[in-house]
Amino acid sequence: MRFVFQTLKPLNREAKPVSAVISGVDGSKSDNLSIDNEGGVKASADKNRFLAPALLGVLAVAGHDRDRDGNGLGRQTVAANGFGVVARIVALTVNDRNVATGFGAYAFAKSIYFRFLSQGHPVEFPKNTQVELKVISRQ
């Protein structure tokens, strides 16, 4: 997303025509924003984008294995993969390794999609965010 400013209006002053682009934004580090020299703002890749899908893949496979006592990791796998209350209740009541593997495979596929295939998270600046501009020319 590229931001180009054509007018600037300081507080209690008249608006002036300019050509300016964003050179810096006051934001949190968790936003993962990068700004190029032409004012383009984009969400950069998460540093842990390979770790989460790998762990979810291991959990999906582990949900299908059985321990010596025959119970397997199915219930624990589904409870640990971030599905929430509904999946935890289903995993604790059903105790079926195929259900656990299904939940694990779904979480793995969803993680792959959102980390590698989708467009990324939307860039949003809250009201009163401080923005640093680079003025290219004054008109």
C-alpha distance (Angstrom), angle and dihedral (degrees) to the residues before:
residue distance angle dihedral
M1 . . .
R2 3.78 . .
F3 3.79 122.9 .
V4 3.80 119.0 -157.3
F5 3.80 120.8 177.6
Q6 3.81 118.8 -151.9
T7 3.82 99.5 176.8
L8 3.76 134.5 25.8
K9 3.78 123.2 -158.8
P10 3.79 114.8 -169.1
L11 3.80 117.1 -156.7
N12 3.82 112.9 -76.4
R13 3.81 91.7 0.1
E14 3.76 138.7 99.3
A15 3.82 120.6 -88.7
K16 3.81 115.2 -103.2
P17 3.81 126.9 -158.2
V18 3.82 113.6 -118.7
S19 3.76 140.2 150.7
A20 3.80 109.6 -127.5
V21 3.81 139.5 154.3
I22 3.79 133.1 -159.8
S23 3.79 114.7 -90.5
G24 3.81 99.5 168.2
V25 3.78 141.9 8.9
D26 3.78 130.6 -160.9
G27 3.80 103.4 -127.7
S28 3.76 143.0 130.7
K29 3.78 122.1 -82.6
S30 3.81 90.6 -121.4
D31 3.83 90.2 67.5
N32 3.85 89.2 73.1
L33 3.80 92.9 -150.5
S34 3.78 123.8 167.1
I35 3.80 125.0 -168.2
D36 3.79 122.4 -157.6
N37 3.83 124.6 -150.4
E38 3.82 92.1 -97.8
G39 3.81 95.1 58.2
G40 3.79 97.4 -96.8
V41 3.80 113.7 149.4
K42 3.78 120.0 -161.4
A43 3.75 137.5 164.1
S44 3.79 107.9 -109.2
A45 3.78 123.0 -142.0
D46 3.77 119.0 -82.6
K47 3.80 113.2 -106.2
N48 3.81 91.2 -132.1
R49 3.78 96.2 48.6
F50 3.82 93.2 119.1
L51 3.80 96.8 42.6
A52 3.82 99.7 59.3
P53 3.83 96.8 50.6
A54 3.81 90.5 46.1
L55 3.81 91.9 52.1
L56 3.81 92.3 45.2
G57 3.81 89.7 50.2
V58 3.81 90.8 52.4
L59 3.82 90.3 48.1
A60 3.82 91.1 49.3
V61 3.81 91.1 53.5
A62 3.80 93.1 42.0
G63 3.80 90.3 54.4
H64 3.79 89.7 66.2
D65 3.82 96.7 49.9
R66 3.80 123.3 89.2
D67 3.79 128.3 -139.4
R68 3.81 125.2 -136.9
D69 3.81 90.3 -89.2
G70 3.83 92.0 53.9
N71 3.81 97.9 -118.5
G72 3.79 98.2 102.3
L73 3.76 128.3 -167.1
G74 3.80 95.1 -74.2
R75 3.78 99.0 113.5
Q76 3.79 95.2 41.4
T77 3.81 92.8 45.7
V78 3.78 94.9 53.8
A79 3.80 91.9 43.3
A80 3.82 90.7 53.6
N81 3.81 100.8 46.0
G82 3.79 99.1 80.7
F83 3.81 100.1 -106.4
G84 3.77 95.8 129.2
V85 3.77 135.4 -137.5
V86 3.82 99.8 -31.9
A87 3.81 94.8 54.9
R88 3.79 91.5 44.1
I89 3.80 91.7 53.4
V90 3.81 91.9 46.5
A91 3.81 91.7 47.4
L92 3.80 93.5 49.2
T93 3.80 94.6 47.0
V94 3.81 101.9 39.3
N95 3.84 100.6 38.3
D96 3.81 90.9 -170.1
R97 3.78 117.6 146.2
N98 3.83 92.0 -147.5
V99 3.81 90.8 57.4
A100 3.80 89.9 47.9
T101 3.80 91.2 48.7
G102 3.81 90.2 49.2
F103 3.80 92.6 52.3
G104 3.80 90.6 44.9
A105 3.81 93.3 49.4
Y106 3.80 91.0 48.2
A107 3.83 91.8 51.0
F108 3.81 90.1 47.4
A109 3.83 92.9 50.3
K110 3.81 91.9 45.6
S111 3.80 90.3 50.8
I112 3.82 91.9 50.5
Y113 3.80 91.4 48.6
F114 3.81 97.3 49.2
R115 3.81 95.2 41.7
F116 3.81 101.0 43.1
L117 3.81 113.6 11.1
S118 3.82 107.6 37.8
Q119 3.81 125.8 77.0
G120 3.80 95.5 -104.9
H121 3.75 131.9 -112.9
P122 3.81 120.2 -42.4
V123 3.79 117.8 -99.7
E124 3.78 110.5 -123.3
F125 3.78 130.7 175.6
P126 3.81 115.3 -157.9
K127 3.80 119.2 -133.4
N128 3.83 113.6 -75.6
T129 3.82 93.9 18.9
Q130 3.79 109.9 161.5
V131 3.79 111.3 -119.0
E132 3.80 126.4 -171.4
L133 3.80 114.2 -145.2
K134 3.78 131.4 -158.6
V135 3.79 109.3 -146.6
I136 3.80 110.7 -141.9
S137 3.79 98.0 -178.5
R138 3.78 140.8 -13.7
Q139 3.74 116.7 -134.8
